[in-house]
Amino acid sequence: MKSDVRNLLVKYKKTISVAESCTGGLLSNLLTYISGSSRYFVLGVVPYSNKAKEKVLGIPGELIAKKGPVSKEVALAMSDSVRKLAKTDFGIGITGIAGPTGGTMTKPVGTVFIAINARNKKICKKFIFKGSRASIRKVAALKALELLKNFIV
């Protein structure tokens, strides 16, 4: 999966940047694991706190307060902001609740929003993953790669 995405990015000469909260840099790690990743990977940020989402990415505090930091709207804003900040072809935003605490009735532990943004196209998917904190983070990062692969082709 990782090599498929890397090969597509190189083949089509596309660049990517990511803003990942609940995955804590794991997606950036997966994208940069091999030598030569600077051909497609430009920037990875981990705006873990709401304040970082506001200060680093320029996500309006009102949006975070109204929709919640774990929401479709914030994931889309993260993906759009990081793409524009890094001037890349694609931006990915991931926000979620990896647990084991922090879940609610409407957003249980494992709730993750993954958004992908290109200049004229965007998607955002909601997932509810099961498992430990580590497994939720890992599956979310891998799912982001899968979504990106499908988004590119």
N, CA, C and O atoms as a GROMACS GRO file, in nm:
protein
  612
    1MET      N    1   0.082  -0.120   0.000
    1MET     CA    2   0.000   0.000   0.000
    1MET      C    3   0.086   0.126   0.000
    1MET      O    4   0.067   0.216  -0.082
    2LYS      N    5   0.183   0.132   0.093
    2LYS     CA    6   0.268   0.251   0.101
    2LYS      C    7   0.342   0.273  -0.030
    2LYS      O    8   0.348   0.386  -0.080
    3SER      N    9   0.400   0.165  -0.085
    3SER     CA   10   0.476   0.181  -0.209
    3SER      C   11   0.385   0.216  -0.326
    3SER      O   12   0.427   0.288  -0.416
    4ASP      N   13   0.260   0.166  -0.326
    4ASP     CA   14   0.165   0.203  -0.431
    4ASP      C   15   0.142   0.353  -0.434
    4ASP      O   16   0.144   0.414  -0.540
    5VAL      N   17   0.121   0.411  -0.318
    5VAL     CA   18   0.095   0.555  -0.309
    5VAL      C   19   0.219   0.632  -0.351
    5VAL      O   20   0.210   0.727  -0.430
    6ARG      N   21   0.333   0.592  -0.300
    6ARG     CA   22   0.458   0.660  -0.338
    6ARG      C   23   0.480   0.654  -0.489
    6ARG      O   24   0.516   0.754  -0.551
    7ASN      N   25   0.458   0.537  -0.548
    7ASN     CA   26   0.477   0.521  -0.691
    7ASN      C   27   0.382   0.610  -0.771
    7ASN      O   28   0.422   0.668  -0.872
    8LEU      N   29   0.258   0.620  -0.728
    8LEU     CA   30   0.162   0.706  -0.797
    8LEU      C   31   0.202   0.853  -0.787
    8LEU      O   32   0.196   0.926  -0.886
    9LEU      N   33   0.243   0.896  -0.669
    9LEU     CA   34   0.284   1.035  -0.651
    9LEU      C   35   0.403   1.068  -0.741
    9LEU      O   36   0.407   1.175  -0.802
   10VAL      N   37   0.499   0.978  -0.747
   10VAL     CA   38   0.617   0.999  -0.831
   10VAL      C   39   0.578   0.994  -0.979
   10VAL      O   40   0.618   1.080  -1.057
   11LYS      N   41   0.499   0.895  -1.016
   11LYS     CA   42   0.458   0.878  -1.156
   11LYS      C   43   0.388   1.003  -1.210
   11LYS      O   44   0.417   1.049  -1.321
   12TYR      N   45   0.296   1.057  -1.130
   12TYR     CA   46   0.218   1.172  -1.176
   12TYR      C   47   0.281   1.306  -1.136
   12TYR      O   48   0.225   1.413  -1.161
   13LYS      N   49   0.399   1.298  -1.074
   13LYS     CA   50   0.471   1.418  -1.029
   13LYS      C   51   0.383   1.507  -0.941
   13LYS      O   52   0.371   1.627  -0.965
   14LYS      N   53   0.323   1.445  -0.840
   14LYS     CA   54   0.235   1.514  -0.746
   14LYS      C   55   0.302   1.524  -0.610
   14LYS      O   56   0.384   1.440  -0.573
   15THR      N   57   0.266   1.628  -0.538
   15THR     CA   58   0.322   1.650  -0.405
   15THR      C   59   0.211   1.643  -0.299
   15THR      O   60   0.093   1.662  -0.328
   16ILE      N   61   0.253   1.616  -0.178
   16ILE     CA   62   0.157   1.600  -0.068
   16ILE      C   63   0.207   1.666   0.059
   16ILE      O   64   0.327   1.673   0.084
   17SER      N   65   0.112   1.713   0.138
   17SER     CA   66   0.139   1.763   0.272
   17SER      C   67   0.029   1.708   0.362
   17SER      O   68  -0.082   1.680   0.316
   18VAL      N   69   0.059   1.692   0.489
   18VAL     CA   70  -0.038   1.634   0.581
   18VAL      C   71  -0.045   1.714   0.711
   18VAL      O   72   0.055   1.766   0.761
   19ALA      N   73  -0.166   1.720   0.764
   19ALA     CA   74  -0.190   1.775   0.898
   19ALA      C   75  -0.262   1.665   0.974
   19ALA      O   76  -0.379   1.636   0.948
   20GLU      N   77  -0.192   1.605   1.067
   20GLU     CA   78  -0.249   1.491   1.137
   20GLU      C   79  -0.248   1.514   1.287
   20GLU      O   80  -0.146   1.549   1.346
   21SER      N   81  -0.363   1.493   1.346
   21SER     CA   82  -0.375   1.513   1.489
   21SER      C   83  -0.365   1.379   1.562
   21SER      O   84  -0.263   1.350   1.623
   22CYS      N   85  -0.469   1.298   1.555
   22CYS     CA   86  -0.472   1.175   1.637
   22CYS      C   87  -0.367   1.073   1.596
   22CYS      O   88  -0.332   0.986   1.677
   23THR      N   89  -0.316   1.080   1.475
   23THR     CA   90  -0.213   0.985   1.432
   23THR      C   91  -0.073   1.030   1.472
   23THR      O   92   0.022   0.952   1.459
   24GLY      N   93  -0.059   1.151   1.520
   24GLY     CA   94   0.065   1.197   1.581
   24GLY      C   95   0.191   1.187   1.496
   24GLY      O   96   0.300   1.169   1.550
   25GLY      N   97   0.178   1.199   1.366
   25GLY     CA   98   0.295   1.193   1.280
   25GLY      C   99   0.316   1.058   1.212
   25GLY      O  100   0.408   1.042   1.134
   26LEU      N  101   0.230   0.963   1.243
   26LEU     CA  102   0.247   0.829   1.186
   26LEU      C  103   0.229   0.829   1.034
   26LEU      O  104   0.303   0.760   0.965
   27LEU      N  105   0.134   0.906   0.982
   27LEU     CA  106   0.116   0.912   0.837
   27LEU      C  107   0.239   0.973   0.771
   27LEU      O  108   0.285   0.922   0.669
   28SER      N  109   0.291   1.079   0.827
   28SER     CA  110   0.413   1.140   0.774
   28SER      C  111   0.526   1.038   0.772
   28SER      O  112   0.603   1.031   0.676
   29ASN      N  113   0.537   0.960   0.878
   29ASN     CA  114   0.638   0.856   0.887
   29ASN      C  115   0.622   0.753   0.776
   29ASN      O  116   0.720   0.714   0.712
   30LEU      N  117   0.500   0.710   0.752
   30LEU     CA  118   0.475   0.611   0.647
   30LEU      C  119   0.509   0.666   0.509
   30LEU      O  120   0.558   0.593   0.423
   31LEU      N  121   0.481   0.793   0.488
   31LEU     CA  122   0.507   0.855   0.358
   31LEU      C  123   0.655   0.885   0.333
   31LEU      O  124   0.698   0.897   0.218
   32THR      N  125   0.732   0.895   0.440
   32THR     CA  126   0.873   0.932   0.426
   32THR      C  127   0.968   0.819   0.465
   32THR      O  128   1.088   0.842   0.482
   33TYR      N  129   0.917   0.700   0.479
   33TYR     CA  130   0.995   0.587   0.527
   33TYR      C  131   1.112   0.553   0.437
   33TYR      O  132   1.216   0.506   0.485
   34ILE      N  133   1.098   0.575   0.306
   34ILE     CA  134   1.206   0.538   0.215
   34ILE      C  135   1.280   0.660   0.162
   34ILE      O  136   1.226   0.771   0.160
   35SER      N  137   1.400   0.638   0.119
   35SER     CA  138   1.481   0.744   0.061
   35SER      C  139   1.415   0.795  -0.067
   35SER      O  140   1.355   0.718  -0.143
   36GLY      N  141   1.428   0.924  -0.090
   36GLY     CA  142   1.370   0.984  -0.210
   36GLY      C  143   1.231   1.040  -0.192
   36GLY      O  144   1.171   1.090  -0.287
   37SER      N  145   1.179   1.033  -0.071
   37SER     CA  146   1.043   1.080  -0.046
   37SER      C  147   1.029   1.231  -0.062
   37SER      O  148   0.918   1.283  -0.071
   38SER      N  149   1.142   1.302  -0.064
   38SER     CA  150   1.133   1.448  -0.082
   38SER      C  151   1.084   1.485  -0.222
   38SER      O  152   1.052   1.601  -0.248
   39ARG      N  153   1.077   1.388  -0.313
   39ARG     CA  154   1.021   1.414  -0.446
   39ARG      C  155   0.872   1.442  -0.440
   39ARG      O  156   0.818   1.510  -0.528
   40TYR      N  157   0.804   1.389  -0.337
   40TYR     CA  158   0.659   1.408  -0.327
   40TYR      C  159   0.613   1.462  -0.192
   40TYR      O  160   0.508   1.525  -0.186
   41PHE      N  161   0.686   1.438  -0.086
   41PHE     CA  162   0.643   1.482   0.047
   41PHE      C  163   0.705   1.617   0.081
   41PHE      O  164   0.827   1.632   0.080
   42VAL      N  165   0.619   1.716   0.110
   42VAL     CA  166   0.667   1.851   0.135
   42VAL      C  167   0.661   1.888   0.283
   42VAL      O  168   0.756   1.944   0.337
   43LEU      N  169   0.548   1.858   0.348
   43LEU     CA  170   0.530   1.906   0.486
   43LEU      C  171   0.437   1.814   0.563
   43LEU      O  172   0.336   1.767   0.512
   44GLY      N  173   0.473   1.791   0.687
   44GLY     CA  174   0.386   1.720   0.780
   44GLY      C  175   0.381   1.798   0.910
   44GLY      O  176   0.485   1.832   0.966
   45VAL      N  177   0.260   1.826   0.958
   45VAL     CA  178   0.245   1.895   1.086
   45VAL      C  179   0.153   1.812   1.175
   45VAL      O  180   0.064   1.742   1.127
   46VAL      N  181   0.176   1.823   1.305
   46VAL     CA  182   0.095   1.753   1.403
   46VAL      C  183   0.033   1.857   1.496
   46VAL      O  184   0.082   1.880   1.606
   47PRO      N  185  -0.074   1.921   1.450
   47PRO     CA  186  -0.142   2.021   1.535
   47PRO      C  187  -0.235   1.948   1.633
   47PRO      O  188  -0.356   1.937   1.609
   48TYR      N  189  -0.178   1.901   1.741
   48TYR     CA  190  -0.251   1.815   1.834
   48TYR      C  191  -0.354   1.893   1.916
   48TYR      O  192  -0.463   1.843   1.943
   49SER      N  193  -0.320   2.013   1.954
   49SER     CA  194  -0.413   2.093   2.035
   49SER      C  195  -0.499   2.182   1.946
   49SER      O  196  -0.464   2.210   1.831
   50ASN      N  197  -0.611   2.226   2.000
   50ASN     CA  198  -0.697   2.320   1.927
   50ASN      C  199  -0.621   2.449   1.897
   50ASN      O  200  -0.635   2.506   1.789
   51LYS      N  201  -0.542   2.494   1.993
   51LYS     CA  202  -0.465   2.618   1.974
   51LYS      C  203  -0.368   2.603   1.857
   51LYS      O  204  -0.351   2.696   1.779
   52ALA      N  205  -0.305   2.487   1.844
   52ALA     CA  206  -0.213   2.463   1.732
   52ALA      C  207  -0.290   2.462   1.600
   52ALA      O  208  -0.241   2.513   1.499
   53LYS      N  209  -0.409   2.403   1.600
   53LYS     CA  210  -0.491   2.404   1.478
   53LYS      C  211  -0.521   2.548   1.437
   53LYS      O  212  -0.521   2.580   1.318
   54GLU      N  213  -0.546   2.632   1.534
   54GLU     CA  214  -0.575   2.773   1.506
   54GLU      C  215  -0.448   2.848   1.463
   54GLU      O  216  -0.448   2.914   1.359
   55LYS      N  217  -0.341   2.837   1.541
   55LYS     CA  218  -0.221   2.918   1.518
   55LYS      C  219  -0.139   2.871   1.398
   55LYS      O  220  -0.093   2.953   1.318
   56VAL      N  221  -0.122   2.741   1.383
   56VAL     CA  222  -0.037   2.689   1.277
   56VAL      C  223  -0.113   2.679   1.145
   56VAL      O  224  -0.062   2.717   1.039
   57LEU      N  225  -0.236   2.629   1.152
   57LEU     CA  226  -0.313   2.606   1.029
   57LEU      C  227  -0.414   2.715   0.998
   57LEU      O  228  -0.469   2.720   0.888
   58GLY      N  229  -0.440   2.803   1.095
   58GLY     CA  230  -0.537   2.909   1.071
   58GLY      C  231  -0.681   2.861   1.072
   58GLY      O  232  -0.768   2.926   1.014
   59ILE      N  233  -0.708   2.749   1.138
   59ILE     CA  234  -0.846   2.700   1.149
   59ILE      C  235  -0.920   2.794   1.245
   59ILE      O  236  -0.874   2.817   1.357
   60PRO      N  237  -1.033   2.848   1.202
   60PRO     CA  238  -1.105   2.941   1.290
   60PRO      C  239  -1.147   2.874   1.422
   60PRO      O  240  -1.203   2.764   1.422
   61GLY      N  241  -1.118   2.942   1.531
   61GLY     CA  242  -1.157   2.891   1.662
   61GLY      C  243  -1.307   2.872   1.674
   61GLY      O  244  -1.354   2.782   1.745
   62GLU      N  245  -1.383   2.956   1.603
   62GLU     CA  246  -1.530   2.944   1.605
   62GLU      C  247  -1.573   2.812   1.541
   62GLU      O  248  -1.669   2.749   1.588
   63LEU      N  249  -1.504   2.770   1.436
   63LEU     CA  250  -1.538   2.642   1.371
   63LEU      C  251  -1.510   2.526   1.465
   63LEU      O  252  -1.591   2.434   1.478
   64ILE      N  253  -1.395   2.530   1.530
   64ILE     CA  254  -1.359   2.425   1.625
   64ILE      C  255  -1.460   2.421   1.740
   64ILE      O  256  -1.502   2.313   1.782
   65ALA      N  257  -1.498   2.539   1.790
   65ALA     CA  258  -1.593   2.545   1.901
   65ALA      C  259  -1.731   2.495   1.860
   65ALA      O  260  -1.799   2.426   1.936
   66LYS      N  261  -1.773   2.530   1.740
   66LYS     CA  262  -1.908   2.496   1.693
   66LYS      C  263  -1.920   2.349   1.653
   66LYS      O  264  -2.015   2.281   1.691
   67LYS      N  265  -1.823   2.300   1.575
   67LYS     CA  266  -1.832   2.163   1.520
   67LYS      C  267  -1.753   2.061   1.601
   67LYS      O  268  -1.779   1.941   1.592
   68GLY      N  269  -1.656   2.109   1.680
   68GLY     CA  270  -1.570   2.021   1.756
   68GLY      C  271  -1.443   1.991   1.679
   68GLY      O  272  -1.444   1.988   1.556
   69PRO      N  273  -1.333   1.971   1.751
   69PRO     CA  274  -1.206   1.944   1.684
   69PRO      C  275  -1.207   1.813   1.606
   69PRO      O  276  -1.131   1.796   1.510
   70VAL      N  277  -1.291   1.721   1.647
   70VAL     CA  278  -1.307   1.594   1.575
   70VAL      C  279  -1.436   1.604   1.496
   70VAL      O  280  -1.544   1.567   1.544
   71SER      N  281  -1.424   1.653   1.373
   71SER     CA  282  -1.541   1.674   1.288
   71SER      C  283  -1.500   1.676   1.142
   71SER      O  284  -1.384   1.698   1.108
   72LYS      N  285  -1.597   1.653   1.057
   72LYS     CA  286  -1.575   1.659   0.913
   72LYS      C  287  -1.524   1.797   0.873
   72LYS      O  288  -1.430   1.810   0.795
   73GLU      N  289  -1.587   1.899   0.928
   73GLU     CA  290  -1.553   2.037   0.892
   73GLU      C  291  -1.408   2.072   0.928
   73GLU      O  292  -1.339   2.136   0.850
   74VAL      N  293  -1.364   2.029   1.045
   74VAL     CA  294  -1.228   2.059   1.087
   74VAL      C  295  -1.127   1.976   1.006
   74VAL      O  296  -1.022   2.027   0.968
   75ALA      N  297  -1.158   1.850   0.978
   75ALA     CA  298  -1.069   1.768   0.896
   75ALA      C  299  -1.053   1.830   0.757
   75ALA      O  300  -0.941   1.837   0.705
   76LEU      N  301  -1.163   1.876   0.698
   76LEU     CA  302  -1.156   1.940   0.566
   76LEU      C  303  -1.075   2.070   0.572
   76LEU      O  304  -0.995   2.098   0.483
   77ALA      N  305  -1.096   2.147   0.677
   77ALA     CA  306  -1.022   2.272   0.693
   77ALA      C  307  -0.872   2.244   0.710
   77ALA      O  308  -0.789   2.317   0.656
   78MET      N  309  -0.838   2.139   0.784
   78MET     CA  310  -0.698   2.101   0.803
   78MET      C  311  -0.635   2.062   0.670
   78MET      O  312  -0.523   2.104   0.639
   79SER      N  313  -0.706   1.982   0.590
   79SER     CA  314  -0.650   1.936   0.463
   79SER      C  315  -0.632   2.052   0.366
   79SER      O  316  -0.533   2.058   0.294
   80ASP      N  317  -0.727   2.142   0.364
   80ASP     CA  318  -0.718   2.259   0.275
   80ASP      C  319  -0.605   2.352   0.319
   80ASP      O  320  -0.527   2.400   0.237
   81SER      N  321  -0.598   2.377   0.447
   81SER     CA  322  -0.498   2.469   0.500
   81SER      C  323  -0.356   2.419   0.478
   81SER      O  324  -0.269   2.495   0.436
   82VAL      N  325  -0.331   2.291   0.507
   82VAL     CA  326  -0.195   2.239   0.492
   82VAL      C  327  -0.156   2.234   0.344
   82VAL      O  328  -0.040   2.257   0.311
   83ARG      N  329  -0.250   2.205   0.256
   83ARG     CA  330  -0.221   2.204   0.112
   83ARG      C  331  -0.180   2.343   0.065
   83ARG      O  332  -0.084   2.359  -0.011
   84LYS      N  333  -0.256   2.443   0.110
   84LYS     CA  334  -0.224   2.581   0.070
   84LYS      C  335  -0.093   2.629   0.135
   84LYS      O  336  -0.012   2.695   0.070
   85LEU      N  337  -0.074   2.595   0.261
   85LEU     CA  338   0.048   2.635   0.333
   85LEU      C  339   0.173   2.581   0.264
   85LEU      O  340   0.272   2.652   0.247
   86ALA      N  341   0.168   2.455   0.224
   86ALA     CA  342   0.285   2.390   0.164
   86ALA      C  343   0.287   2.401   0.011
   86ALA      O  344   0.384   2.364  -0.054
   87LYS      N  345   0.178   2.453  -0.045
   87LYS     CA  346   0.168   2.466  -0.192
   87LYS      C  347   0.186   2.330  -0.260
   87LYS      O  348   0.266   2.315  -0.353
   88THR      N  349   0.110   2.231  -0.212
   88THR     CA  350   0.118   2.096  -0.268
   88THR      C  351  -0.008   2.064  -0.349
   88THR      O  352  -0.108   2.135  -0.343
   89ASP      N  353   0.001   1.956  -0.424
   89ASP     CA  354  -0.113   1.910  -0.503
   89ASP      C  355  -0.223   1.852  -0.415
   89ASP      O  356  -0.341   1.871  -0.441
   90PHE      N  357  -0.182   1.782  -0.310
   90PHE     CA  358  -0.277   1.718  -0.219
   90PHE      C  359  -0.248   1.757  -0.075
   90PHE      O  360  -0.132   1.777  -0.036
   91GLY      N  361  -0.353   1.769   0.004
   91GLY     CA  362  -0.341   1.790   0.147
   91GLY      C  363  -0.428   1.687   0.217
   91GLY      O  364  -0.540   1.660   0.173
   92ILE      N  365  -0.379   1.631   0.324
   92ILE     CA  366  -0.457   1.537   0.404
   92ILE      C  367  -0.473   1.594   0.544
   92ILE      O  368  -0.377   1.644   0.602
   93GLY      N  369  -0.594   1.586   0.596
   93GLY     CA  370  -0.622   1.624   0.734
   93GLY      C  371  -0.681   1.506   0.808
   93GLY      O  372  -0.776   1.443   0.761
   94ILE      N  373  -0.626   1.475   0.922
   94ILE     CA  374  -0.677   1.364   1.005
   94ILE      C  375  -0.700   1.417   1.146
   94ILE      O  376  -0.612   1.477   1.206
   95THR      N  377  -0.819   1.393   1.196
   95THR     CA  378  -0.850   1.429   1.333
   95THR      C  379  -0.939   1.319   1.391
   95THR      O  380  -1.026   1.265   1.322
   96GLY      N  381  -0.917   1.287   1.517
   96GLY     CA  382  -0.996   1.179   1.576
   96GLY      C  383  -0.968   1.160   1.723
   96GLY      O  384  -0.896   1.237   1.787
   97ILE      N  385  -1.030   1.055   1.775
   97ILE     CA  386  -1.016   1.019   1.917
   97ILE      C  387  -0.955   0.880   1.924
   97ILE      O  388  -1.023   0.780   1.904
   98ALA      N  389  -0.825   0.875   1.953
   98ALA     CA  390  -0.754   0.747   1.955
   98ALA      C  391  -0.775   0.672   2.087
   98ALA      O  392  -0.754   0.551   2.094
   99GLY      N  393  -0.817   0.744   2.192
   99GLY     CA  394  -0.845   0.680   2.319
   99GLY      C  395  -0.721   0.660   2.404
   99GLY      O  396  -0.614   0.708   2.368
  100PRO      N  397  -0.732   0.591   2.512
  100PRO     CA  398  -0.852   0.518   2.554
  100PRO      C  399  -0.961   0.606   2.615
  100PRO      O  400  -1.072   0.560   2.639
  101THR      N  401  -0.930   0.734   2.641
  101THR     CA  402  -1.030   0.824   2.695
  101THR      C  403  -1.066   0.929   2.589
  101THR      O  404  -1.006   0.932   2.482
  102GLY      N  405  -1.163   1.013   2.620
  102GLY     CA  406  -1.198   1.123   2.532
  102GLY      C  407  -1.322   1.101   2.449
  102GLY      O  408  -1.373   1.196   2.388
  103GLY      N  409  -1.372   0.980   2.444
  103GLY     CA  410  -1.490   0.953   2.364
  103GLY      C  411  -1.618   1.001   2.432
  103GLY      O  412  -1.624   1.019   2.553
  104THR      N  413  -1.720   1.020   2.349
  104THR     CA  414  -1.853   1.056   2.398
  104THR      C  415  -1.955   0.962   2.334
  104THR      O  416  -1.919   0.875   2.255
  105MET      N  417  -2.081   0.981   2.367
  105MET     CA  418  -2.187   0.899   2.306
  105MET      C  419  -2.194   0.924   2.155
  105MET      O  420  -2.214   0.830   2.078
  106THR      N  421  -2.178   1.048   2.113
  106THR     CA  422  -2.189   1.082   1.970
  106THR      C  423  -2.057   1.064   1.896
  106THR      O  424  -2.056   1.044   1.774
  107LYS      N  425  -1.947   1.072   1.968
  107LYS     CA  426  -1.814   1.051   1.908
  107LYS      C  427  -1.734   0.958   1.999
  107LYS      O  428  -1.655   1.002   2.082
  108PRO      N  429  -1.757   0.827   1.982
  108PRO     CA  430  -1.686   0.732   2.068
  108PRO      C  431  -1.538   0.722   2.034
  108PRO      O  432  -1.494   0.766   1.927
  109VAL      N  433  -1.462   0.664   2.126
  109VAL     CA  434  -1.322   0.636   2.098
  109VAL      C  435  -1.316   0.558   1.967
  109VAL      O  436  -1.394   0.466   1.944
  110GLY      N  437  -1.222   0.596   1.882
  110GLY     CA  438  -1.208   0.533   1.752
  110GLY      C  439  -1.268   0.615   1.638
  110GLY      O  440  -1.249   0.581   1.521
  111THR      N  441  -1.341   0.723   1.672
  111THR     CA  442  -1.396   0.811   1.570
  111THR      C  443  -1.282   0.889   1.505
  111THR      O  444  -1.205   0.956   1.573
  112VAL      N  445  -1.273   0.879   1.373
  112VAL     CA  446  -1.166   0.946   1.299
  112VAL      C  447  -1.224   1.002   1.170
  112VAL      O  448  -1.300   0.935   1.100
  113PHE      N  449  -1.189   1.126   1.140
  113PHE     CA  450  -1.224   1.189   1.013
  113PHE      C  451  -1.096   1.206   0.933
  113PHE      O  452  -0.998   1.260   0.982
  114ILE      N  453  -1.099   1.160   0.808
  114ILE     CA  454  -0.986   1.173   0.718
  114ILE      C  455  -1.033   1.251   0.596
  114ILE      O  456  -1.126   1.209   0.527
  115ALA      N  457  -0.967   1.363   0.570
  115ALA     CA  458  -1.002   1.448   0.455
  115ALA      C  459  -0.883   1.457   0.361
  115ALA      O  460  -0.768   1.465   0.403
  116ILE      N  461  -0.914   1.456   0.231
  116ILE     CA  462  -0.813   1.477   0.128
  116ILE      C  463  -0.861   1.590   0.041
  116ILE      O  464  -0.977   1.596   0.000
  117ASN      N  465  -0.769   1.682   0.013
  117ASN     CA  466  -0.804   1.803  -0.059
  117ASN      C  467  -0.707   1.824  -0.174
  117ASN      O  468  -0.585   1.818  -0.157
  118ALA      N  469  -0.763   1.848  -0.291
  118ALA     CA  470  -0.685   1.892  -0.407
  118ALA      C  471  -0.748   2.024  -0.450
  118ALA      O  472  -0.850   2.065  -0.396
  119ARG      N  473  -0.688   2.089  -0.545
  119ARG     CA  474  -0.737   2.221  -0.585
  119ARG      C  475  -0.886   2.220  -0.621
  119ARG      O  476  -0.960   2.310  -0.581
  120ASN      N  477  -0.932   2.119  -0.695
  120ASN     CA  478  -1.071   2.117  -0.744
  120ASN      C  479  -1.152   1.998  -0.696
  120ASN      O  480  -1.258   1.969  -0.750
  121LYS      N  481  -1.103   1.928  -0.594
  121LYS     CA  482  -1.170   1.808  -0.548
  121LYS      C  483  -1.138   1.786  -0.401
  121LYS      O  484  -1.026   1.811  -0.356
  122LYS      N  485  -1.237   1.739  -0.327
  122LYS     CA  486  -1.211   1.706  -0.187
  122LYS      C  487  -1.305   1.597  -0.141
  122LYS      O  488  -1.416   1.582  -0.192
  123ILE      N  489  -1.258   1.521  -0.044
  123ILE     CA  490  -1.342   1.418   0.018
  123ILE      C  491  -1.314   1.420   0.168
  123ILE      O  492  -1.210   1.466   0.213
  124CYS      N  493  -1.409   1.369   0.243
  124CYS     CA  494  -1.389   1.347   0.386
  124CYS      C  495  -1.471   1.225   0.426
  124CYS      O  496  -1.590   1.216   0.395
  125LYS      N  497  -1.407   1.134   0.493
  125LYS     CA  498  -1.473   1.011   0.538
  125LYS      C  499  -1.464   1.001   0.690
  125LYS      O  500  -1.364   1.037   0.751
  126LYS      N  501  -1.572   0.951   0.746
  126LYS     CA  502  -1.576   0.926   0.891
  126LYS      C  503  -1.563   0.777   0.914
  126LYS      O  504  -1.625   0.696   0.846
  127PHE      N  505  -1.481   0.742   1.013
  127PHE     CA  506  -1.462   0.603   1.049
  127PHE      C  507  -1.477   0.588   1.200
  127PHE      O  508  -1.453   0.682   1.276
  128ILE      N  509  -1.515   0.470   1.241
  128ILE     CA  510  -1.511   0.435   1.383
  128ILE      C  511  -1.431   0.305   1.392
  128ILE      O  512  -1.482   0.196   1.365
  129PHE      N  513  -1.306   0.320   1.428
  129PHE     CA  514  -1.215   0.207   1.438
  129PHE      C  515  -1.221   0.149   1.578
  129PHE      O  516  -1.248   0.220   1.676
  130LYS      N  517  -1.196   0.021   1.588
  130LYS     CA  518  -1.195  -0.049   1.717
  130LYS      C  519  -1.052  -0.087   1.751
  130LYS      O  520  -0.967  -0.102   1.664
  131GLY      N  521  -1.027  -0.103   1.880
  131GLY     CA  522  -0.897  -0.152   1.922
  131GLY      C  523  -0.829  -0.057   2.019
  131GLY      O  524  -0.889   0.037   2.071
  132SER      N  525  -0.702  -0.084   2.040
  132SER     CA  526  -0.620  -0.004   2.132
  132SER      C  527  -0.586   0.130   2.068
  132SER      O  528  -0.608   0.150   1.948
  133ARG      N  529  -0.532   0.218   2.147
  133ARG     CA  530  -0.488   0.349   2.096
  133ARG      C  531  -0.388   0.330   1.981
  133ARG      O  532  -0.400   0.395   1.877
  134ALA      N  533  -0.292   0.241   2.000
  134ALA     CA  534  -0.191   0.218   1.897
  134ALA      C  535  -0.254   0.164   1.769
  134ALA      O  536  -0.218   0.206   1.660
  135SER      N  537  -0.347   0.071   1.782
  135SER     CA  538  -0.407   0.012   1.662
  135SER      C  539  -0.497   0.111   1.591
  135SER      O  540  -0.503   0.112   1.468
  136ILE      N  541  -0.568   0.195   1.665
  136ILE     CA  542  -0.654   0.298   1.603
  136ILE      C  543  -0.567   0.396   1.525
  136ILE      O  544  -0.601   0.433   1.412
  137ARG      N  545  -0.458   0.439   1.583
  137ARG     CA  546  -0.368   0.532   1.514
  137ARG      C  547  -0.311   0.469   1.387
  137ARG      O  548  -0.306   0.532   1.282
  138LYS      N  549  -0.267   0.344   1.397
  138LYS     CA  550  -0.208   0.275   1.283
  138LYS      C  551  -0.310   0.255   1.172
  138LYS      O  552  -0.281   0.285   1.056
  139VAL      N  553  -0.427   0.205   1.205
  139VAL     CA  554  -0.527   0.179   1.101
  139VAL      C  555  -0.575   0.310   1.038
  139VAL      O  556  -0.608   0.312   0.919
  140ALA      N  557  -0.580   0.418   1.114
  140ALA     CA  558  -0.620   0.548   1.059
  140ALA      C  559  -0.517   0.597   0.957
  140ALA      O  560  -0.553   0.646   0.850
  141ALA      N  561  -0.390   0.582   0.989
  141ALA     CA  562  -0.284   0.625   0.896
  141ALA      C  563  -0.286   0.539   0.769
  141ALA      O  564  -0.272   0.591   0.659
  142LEU      N  565  -0.305   0.410   0.784
  142LEU     CA  566  -0.312   0.322   0.668
  142LEU      C  567  -0.436   0.349   0.584
  142LEU      O  568  -0.430   0.344   0.461
  143LYS      N  569  -0.547   0.379   0.649
  143LYS     CA  570  -0.670   0.413   0.577
  143LYS      C  571  -0.652   0.542   0.498
  143LYS      O  572  -0.704   0.555   0.388
  144ALA      N  573  -0.578   0.637   0.554
  144ALA     CA  574  -0.550   0.762   0.482
  144ALA      C  575  -0.472   0.733   0.354
  144ALA      O  576  -0.498   0.794   0.250
  145LEU      N  577  -0.376   0.642   0.360
  145LEU     CA  578  -0.301   0.603   0.240
  145LEU      C  579  -0.392   0.538   0.137
  145LEU      O  580  -0.381   0.565   0.017
  146GLU      N  581  -0.480   0.453   0.184
  146GLU     CA  582  -0.574   0.387   0.093
  146GLU      C  583  -0.666   0.489   0.025
  146GLU      O  584  -0.689   0.482  -0.096
  147LEU      N  585  -0.717   0.583   0.103
  147LEU     CA  586  -0.803   0.688   0.045
  147LEU      C  587  -0.725   0.772  -0.055
  147LEU      O  588  -0.778   0.807  -0.160
  148LEU      N  589  -0.601   0.805  -0.023
  148LEU     CA  590  -0.520   0.884  -0.113
  148LEU      C  591  -0.497   0.810  -0.245
  148LEU      O  592  -0.507   0.869  -0.352
  149LYS      N  593  -0.466   0.682  -0.235
  149LYS     CA  594  -0.444   0.601  -0.355
  149LYS      C  595  -0.568   0.608  -0.446
  149LYS      O  596  -0.556   0.631  -0.566
  150ASN      N  597  -0.685   0.588  -0.388
  150ASN     CA  598  -0.809   0.590  -0.465
  150ASN      C  599  -0.840   0.731  -0.516
  150ASN      O  600  -0.901   0.746  -0.622
  151PHE      N  601  -0.799   0.830  -0.442
  151PHE     CA  602  -0.822   0.970  -0.480
  151PHE      C  603  -0.738   1.007  -0.602
  151PHE      O  604  -0.783   1.082  -0.689
  152ILE      N  605  -0.616   0.954  -0.608
  152ILE     CA  606  -0.523   0.986  -0.717
  152ILE      C  607  -0.566   0.920  -0.848
  152ILE      O  608  -0.563   0.982  -0.954
  153VAL      N  609  -0.607   0.794  -0.839
  153VAL     CA  610  -0.640   0.720  -0.964
  153VAL      C  611  -0.783   0.735  -1.008
  153VAL      O  612  -0.822   0.678  -1.110
   0.00000   0.00000   0.00000
